[in-house]
Amino acid sequence: MTKTLTRRAMFLFCLGDFSRAIFNGLTATYLMYIFVPQANSSLPLLLPYGALSFAIVRFIGVIVDALIDPFIASKSDNSLNPAGARIPFMRAASIPMAISALLMVFVPIGGKSWINVVWLFVALLLYTVFSSLFLVPFYGLMAELVTDTKRRVYFVTINTLLFVVGSAIIYVTPIIKNAMMRAGYSELTSWRVAFLVFGVIGGVTALISSFSLRECDYVQRVESHTPLWASLKATFRYRDFRVLLIGYMFMWIAFSFFNSSLMYYVTMLLGLSDSYSVVVMAIAIVVGILTYPLVNLLAARFGKKPLLLGACVAYIVIYTGIYCYPLFDGSIGGLTMGILIGALIGFPISITNIIPIAAFADLAQYDTIKTGVNRAGMFVASRNLLNQLSTAIALLIVPFTITGSIIEGSANPQGVRLTAIIAAGTIAVALVFYAFYNDRRITGTIDEENKKNV
């Protein structure tokens, strides 16, 4: 008989998503800020055809990520390792993931060079492979550790709390950078020190997560040898999975535009120093954490779908407000607007960090009930496949949108504004697809099965 996961075990395991938040912040928020600097920045131009080179490298990296995930999921789902089908992958990937993330900013040449492009490309590919080796099994195991749909929302809430805290902490990066610059170091060296600090933190927390529990104590494995493509095809046969997946895909296109542009919003649209990004996100984190109990209560009372729809509406309003901010003619100060963004976006962030992950885990469990085969890893990989492909397109477009140039250029206010309205539009598309998701049918089937096993 399997054990019930304690709250302490939940917390330690979920440090894996704290680690993800650290590395996601470094690579999604700051990497482009370093390699595609503003015109008044003291950062050197490190890549020939800066925006174009960076966009192509990121695009290829995300495509590789999308394509490798199903392969890793298949290996994990079919693994007969006595230590478990997920944990051994996580343990092997933790340290290499951290090292490869750091290598991206330690390019060897201090000015424009194709050597830097190759270095960034190789480091990014290594990071992509090792992060997939960690995260695909991590989310696969997360779907298996808790089988009760209501308790799963609580489990995902802890996971989300740690992800959000990690996302908040990573916004201290500019403060560390600025402190190093005041001590006399160059801006590039200062960014590298900040990356090093958080790279160590991310690597350590990933290790803690991977050694936090004995997988066989909580999950009973059923031997499976489903071929990769057959498993991938079977995953997409559920209408609700397809609907949820497409909505999630468009939602993350919007998030890619917003997350990549946040530093530019703070500095170029609001007229604040980059350190104020910490203030904006700190407010969002506090509001988000305070509303976690509300998310759990509302999900238990009304289901997941209404919360997703409400969050999408809120994002549309916020992103549109960012786009329209220059039209206010200074009637709203930059700091005031930053505080408003943080206060308004906190609750939607808490919803979209908790509910989709719980919903995808529900679908994986629903599939196991219907087929008798555990393919939780493939559900994670299938989600990542389309999500990463769509994100790749977004990352290819964002640098050109911000600079207004396909070859060379610095970030400009008009391009930065445009990213916000594009994000609003794609969130609107996500809202339409989420409207067709039948949450009640999925959770009802799971609840009936759990009652049989009591």
N, C-alpha and C positions, 0 to 999 in steps of 0.2 A: 504493500500500500504506500502511495506517495505521501510526502509531507505537505503541510500547508505552509505557504510562504509567509514568514513573519514580517512585521513592519521593518524591523532592522535589516532583514535580508533584502527586502524591497529597496530600501534606501541605498545599501551598499551596491547592489546590482545596478541600480539606476544611475550610479556615478558614471556609467558608460555614456549616458546621454549628456552628462555634465562635460565629459571629455569631448563629445561631438560638438557641443556648443562652443567650446574653446577653439577647436580647429576650424569650425564653420565660420566663426567670427574672424579669425585670422585670414582665412582664404577668401571668404565671400565679401567681407567689408573692407579690409585693409590692403589686400594684395593689389587690387586695381588702383587704389589711392596712391600706392608707392610707384607702380610702374606706369601709370597715366596721371602724372601730377598736374596740379593747377599751374597756371602761367606764373604766378607770384611765389611758387614754392621754391625752396632751396634744394630740393631733391634733384639729383642729376637724371637726365634722360638715359635710361639703361638699355632700351630696346630700339633698334632701327624700325622706323615706321611704327612708333609706340603703340597707338591704339589698335592698329591692324594686327601687329605681331601678338599683342597680348590677347586679343579677342580670338585669334586662331588657336593659340595654345590652350586657352580655357575651353574653347569649343571642342577640340580634339580630346582633351582630358575628360570632359563630361560625357562625350560619346563612348569613350573606352569604359568609363564607369558604368554606363547603362548596359553595355554589351557584356561586361564581365560579371555583373550581378547574378544573372540566371545560372551561369556556370558554377559560381560559388554556392548559390542556393541549392543546386542539384547535388553537389558534393556533400553539403551539410545535411540535407534531408535524407540522403542515402548512407550517411556515415554510420559505421558500426564501432567506432572508437569507444572503448570501455569508459573513458572519461566523459563521454557525451558527444552529441552530434554538433553542438554549438560552441561550448566552452574552449575546446582545444584551438579552434580557429581564432577566437578572441585573444587568447593568451599569446599565440604566435605573432599576431599582428600589432599588438599594443605599442611596443617600442619602435619598430620600423615606421609605423604611422607617424609618430612624433618626430622622428629624425627627418623623414622626407618632407614633412610640413615646414620644418625650419630651413632646410636646404634651399627652398624656393626663393628666400630673400637674401641668401648669401651668394649671390652671383659673383663670379670671379673678377669681372672687369668693371672699373668704376665709371665708365662712360658707354656710349652707344656701341654695341658689339653683337654680332651674330652668335658669338660664343655664349653670351648671356641668354639669348633666345633658346639655344640648345639646352643650356643648363636648366632654365626654367621649365622647359618641356619635359626633360627627363625626370626632374624632381617632382613635377606635378603628376606625371604618369605613375611614379612610384607611390606617391601619396594616394592617388586614386585607387590603386590596387590594394594597398594595405588598409585603407579606410573601409573599403568594401569587404575585405576579409574580416574586419572587426564588426561592422555595422549590420551586414546581412544576417549573420548568425545571432547577433545581439537582439535584433527585432524579432527574428524567428523564435528565439527562446522566450522573449517577452510575451509573445502570443500564447505560449504553452504553459507558462508558470502559473497563471491564474485563469480558471475556466468559468467562474461566475461573472456574468456580464456587468453587474453593478459593482462588484469588487474590482473588476478590471478597470473601470473608470477611475476608481480610487488609486489603483496601481499606476495607471498612466498619469494621474495627477501628480504623484510623487516624482515620476520620471520627468514630467513637464516642469515641475518646480525646480528640479536640479538643472534642467536644460535652460530655463529662464534665468536662474541665478548665474549659471555659466555665461550666458549671453550678456548679462549685466556686467559681470566682472571683466569680460573681455573689452568692454567699453572704457575701462581704465587705461587701456593701451596708449591712447594719446597723452594721458597724464604722465605715464612713465617716459614716453618719448620726449615730452616737453621738459621734464625734469633733467633728462640726460643732455638735452640741448643747452639748458641753463648751466650745466656743469662744463660746457665747452665742447661737447661732441657734435659731430655733423648730424644732420637730420637723418641720413641713411643709416649711420651707425646707431643712432638712437632708436630707430624703428627695429633694427636687428636685435638690440638688447631686449626691447619689449617683446618681440617674437620669441626670443630665447626663454624669457621668464614664463610665458604662457605655454610654450611648447613643453617645458618640464612639467608644469601643472597638468596639462592634458595627458601626457604620457603616464604619469603616476596614477591619476584617477582611472584611466583605462585599465591599468594593471589591477588596481583594487577591485574594479568591477568583475574582471575575468577570473579572479581568484576568490570571489565573495561567497560562492556556494558550490556544492556538488550537484551537478545537473541530474544525475541518476536518482537523487533523493526526491526530486520533484516532478520528473517527467518519465513516464513509461514509454519506451521506444517500441514501435512495431516495425519489424524489418521491411524495408521498401527498396525496390530497385527500379523505380519509374524512370524511364529515359528522360533526358533534359527537355527535348522539344515536346514530347507527349505531355509532360508535367506542365510545361509553360502553356500549351494549348488548352489543357483542361482547366487551368486557372482562369482563363478569360471567358469560360462558357457561361458564367453567372452574370445576368443582366445587371444586378445591383452592384457587382464589382466593377463592371465596365463604366457604369454611370458615376459611381463614386470616384473611380480612378481618373476619368476625364475632368471632373470638377476639381479634383486635387491637383491635376496637371496644370490647369489654367490658373489655379490659385497660386501655385509655386512660380509660374511665370511672373505673376504680379509681385510676389515676394522677392524674386531675383532682381527685378527692376528697383524695388524699394530699398532692399538691403545694400545693393551695390551703390546706391545713390545717396544713402543717408548722410554720409559725411559731407557730401556736396550740398545737400539741403541745408544743413546746419551752417556751413561756412559761406556759401554763395547766395542762397535765398534768404536766410535769416540774418546774415551778417554777423555771425558769432564765431568765436574761435572753435577749433575742432574739439577742444576739451568739453564744450557744452553738449556734445553728443552723449557724454556720460550722464548729464543732468536729464536729458530727454529720456534716455533708456532707464535711468533709475526710477523716474516717475512711473514709466510704463510697467516696470517690474513690480513696484510696490502696489500699484492698482491691480495688476494681474494676480499677484499672490493673494491679496485681500479678497478677490472674487473667485478663487478656486473653490471654496465651499459652495458658492452659489452655482458654479458650473456643475458640480456633482449633484446638487439638489435639483436643478432644472433638468439635467439629463435623466435622472431617475424618474422625474415627474412627467416630462413631456417627450423624452427620447432625444436622440442625437441630432436628427435632421433640423428641427426648428432652430437649434443653437447655431448650426452651420449657416443657415440662411440669414439669421440676424447678424452674425459676424461679418458676412460678405457685404451686407448693406452698410455696416459701420465702416469697413475698409473703403468702400466707394466714396463715402462722405469725406473721410480723412484725406485720401489721396487727391480728391478733387479740390479740397481746401488748400492743400500744398501747391497744387498747380495755380490756383487763383490768388495765392498770397501776394504776389507783386502787384496785383490789381487793387489791393486795399490802400495803396498810397500812404503807407506808414501809419494808418489808423490803429493797427495792431503791431506792437513792437515785436522784434525778433525773439526776445526771450519769452515774452508772453505766448507767442505762437508755438515756440518749442515746448513750453509747459502744457499747452492745450493738446498738442500732438501726443505727448507722453501720457496725459491723463485719459484721452479718448481711445487710444489704441491698446491700452493695457488689457481691457476685458476681451476684445476680439482676439488678441494674441493668446490669451489663456484658453479660449475656446478652440482655436484652430491648432494649438499645440496638443490639446488633450483629445478632442473628439475624433478627428480623422484616424489617429493611431489606434484608438479603441475600436473604431468601426472596422478597420482593416483586420484587426485581430479577431473580431467577431466573425468576419467572413472566412478567415482561415479555419476557425473552429467549426463553423457551419459546414464547410467543405469536408472536414474530418468526420463529422457526424453522418453526412450523406454518403461518403465513399469508403470510410474506414481506413483511409490513408492520410498520414500526417505530412502535409506539404507546406507547413508554415513558412519555411524559408523561401519557397518559390512565390508565395503571395507577397512577401517583402520585395523579392527581386522583380516581380512583375510590376509592382507599384513603382519601384525605382526605375525600371526600364523606360516607361513612357514619361515619367516625371523628369528623369535626367535628360532624355532627348529634348523635351520641351524647354528645360532649363538651359540646355546647350544653345538652343536658338536664341533665348533671351540674352545669355551672356555674350553671344556673338554680336547682338544688336546694341546692347547697352553702351559700350565704349564709343560707338559711332554716334549714338543718340546724344551722349553727353558732350562730345567734342564737335559734332556737326561735320566731321570729316572722316572719310574712309581710309585715308593714308596717314596724315599727321595732324596734330592739333591738340590744344589744351581744352579742358572743361570750360563750358560757357553757360551762363544762366539760362538761356533759352533752351538749350539741350537738356539741362538738368530738370527744368520745369516739365519738359515733354515726357520724361520718364514717369512722372507722377500720373499724368493723365492716361498713359498707356497702361500703367498698373491698375488704375480704376476700371478701364475697359475690360481687361482680362479677368478681373475679379467679378465683373458683371456676368461674363460668360460662365464662370464657375458657379455662380448662383443659380443660373438656369439649369445646369446639369444636376446640382445637388437637390433641386426641387423634385427630381424623379427618383431619388433614392428611397427605397422602402425599408427603413430601419426596423419597424415593428415586426416584419416578417422574419428577419434574420434573428433578432434577439428572442422572439417568441419561440422559435425552433430550439435555440440553445437552452432557454429556461426549461422547456419541456424535457429535454434530454438530461439536464442536471437533476431534475426532480426524480427521474427514473433511477439515477445512480446514488441517491441519498440512502 
